[in-house]
Amino acid sequence: MFSMGVCRIPKPKDPIAAARAEVVELLFSYVERLRAHFESVAVAHDLTAMQAKVLMFLGDAEPMRCVADNLGCDPSNITGVVDRLQDRGFLTRSEDPSDRRVKILHATPAGKKLRETIGMDLFREMPGMGALSQTQVADLRNLLSTLCDHSLEKQPVAG
């Protein structure tokens, strides 16, 4: 059926909890396949996964902090990545005129073209999704959306 490698989620005795554990294990397994797929697309374009993520999360112009927040890290963690993308002509960096501490990242025409190409390559064939009908893909999208919406409602507010 599938293999997650050495890490397997222990199955609870309660059948409902066991089914949920199996769903979580399947999601972890699929996310790993997606990660590997994303990395292979990035490598095909001579990028690291992090460089590709920065390009994919970057709108036409955004504060570096927003891009870092979307990646779940501090802006200092992507400075080197941004430097390499800038050296290759995929983005530029400027200071916000109202606050010189804020760095604004701008996708260049070459960066926008690469982002579009990566998106086409990434979503042309997704691991396992070719076996799904359009209805199944729509159902999966709706189920995952529901899960994401409900998980956001129950998260504690940071204070």
C-alpha positions in Angstrom: 0.0 0.0 0.0 2.4 2.7 1.2 5.6 3.0 3.2 6.6 5.8 5.5 10.0 4.3 6.2 10.9 3.5 9.8 8.5 6.0 11.4 5.1 4.5 11.9 2.3 6.0 14.0 1.2 3.6 16.8 -2.4 2.6 16.2 -4.7 3.3 19.1 -7.2 0.6 20.2 -10.2 2.9 19.7 -11.3 2.3 16.1 -12.2 6.0 15.5 -8.8 7.1 16.8 -7.1 4.3 14.8 -8.7 5.6 11.6 -7.6 9.1 12.4 -4.0 7.8 13.0 -4.1 6.1 9.7 -5.2 9.3 8.0 -2.4 11.2 9.6 0.1 8.6 8.6 -1.2 8.7 5.0 -1.0 12.5 5.0 2.6 12.4 6.3 3.5 9.9 3.6 1.9 12.0 0.9 3.5 15.3 2.1 6.9 13.5 1.9 6.2 12.6 -1.7 5.2 16.2 -2.4 8.4 17.5 -0.8 10.5 15.2 -3.0 8.5 16.3 -6.1 9.0 19.9 -5.3 12.8 19.4 -4.7 13.1 17.6 -8.0 11.4 20.4 -9.9 13.6 23.0 -8.1 16.8 21.0 -9.0 15.6 20.7 -12.6 15.8 24.5 -12.7 19.2 24.7 -10.9 17.6 25.9 -7.7 17.6 24.7 -4.1 14.1 23.9 -2.6 14.4 27.1 -0.5 15.2 29.3 -3.5 12.2 27.9 -5.4 10.0 28.4 -2.3 11.1 32.1 -2.1 10.3 32.6 -5.7 6.9 30.8 -5.4 5.9 32.8 -2.3 7.1 36.2 -3.6 4.4 38.3 -5.2 5.6 41.1 -7.5 6.9 43.1 -4.6 6.7 42.1 -0.9 8.6 42.9 2.3 11.2 40.2 3.0 9.5 39.6 6.4 6.3 38.6 4.6 8.1 36.1 2.4 10.0 34.7 5.5 6.7 34.5 7.5 5.1 32.5 4.6 8.1 30.1 4.9 7.8 29.9 8.6 11.2 31.4 9.4 13.0 34.6 10.4 14.0 37.0 7.6 17.7 36.5 8.6 17.3 32.9 7.6 16.5 33.7 3.9 19.1 36.5 3.5 21.6 34.2 1.8 18.9 32.6 -0.4 17.8 36.1 -1.5 21.4 37.1 -2.2 21.8 34.1 -4.5 18.5 34.7 -6.3 19.5 38.4 -6.7 22.9 37.4 -8.1 21.2 35.2 -10.7 18.8 38.1 -11.7 15.6 36.6 -10.4 14.8 39.3 -7.9 15.9 42.7 -6.6 15.9 44.1 -3.1 15.2 47.7 -2.1 14.5 49.7 1.0 11.0 50.7 1.9 11.0 54.5 1.5 8.9 54.9 4.7 11.1 52.6 6.8 14.7 51.9 5.6 14.9 48.8 7.9 12.3 47.1 5.8 13.6 45.3 2.7 11.3 44.9 -0.3 11.8 42.0 -2.6 10.8 42.5 -6.3 10.5 39.7 -8.8 12.3 40.6 -12.0 10.9 39.6 -15.4 13.3 36.6 -15.3 12.1 35.7 -11.8 8.4 36.0 -12.8 9.0 33.8 -15.9 10.9 31.2 -13.8 8.2 31.2 -11.1 5.5 30.6 -13.9 7.6 27.7 -15.3 8.2 26.1 -11.9 4.5 26.3 -11.3 3.7 24.7 -14.6 6.2 21.9 -14.0 5.1 21.5 -10.4 1.4 21.1 -11.0 1.5 19.4 -14.5 1.9 16.0 -12.8 1.4 15.7 -9.1 2.5 12.4 -7.5 -0.5 10.0 -7.4 -3.0 12.6 -8.6 -3.0 11.3 -12.2 -5.0 8.3 -11.0 -7.8 10.6 -9.5 -10.8 11.8 -11.5 -11.6 15.5 -11.5 -14.4 14.8 -9.1 -12.0 13.0 -6.7 -9.5 15.9 -6.9 -12.3 18.4 -6.1 -13.5 16.1 -3.2 -10.0 15.9 -1.8 -9.5 19.6 -2.1 -12.8 20.2 -0.2 -11.9 17.7 2.5 -8.5 19.2 3.0 -9.9 22.7 3.0 -12.4 21.7 5.7 -9.6 20.2 7.8 -7.5 23.3 7.4 -10.5 25.6 8.3 -11.4 23.6 11.4 -7.8 23.4 12.6 -7.4 27.2 12.3 -10.6 27.7 14.4 -9.2 25.6 17.3 -5.7 27.1 17.5 -5.1 29.0 20.7 -4.5 32.7 20.3 -0.9 33.7 21.0 -0.7 36.4 23.6 
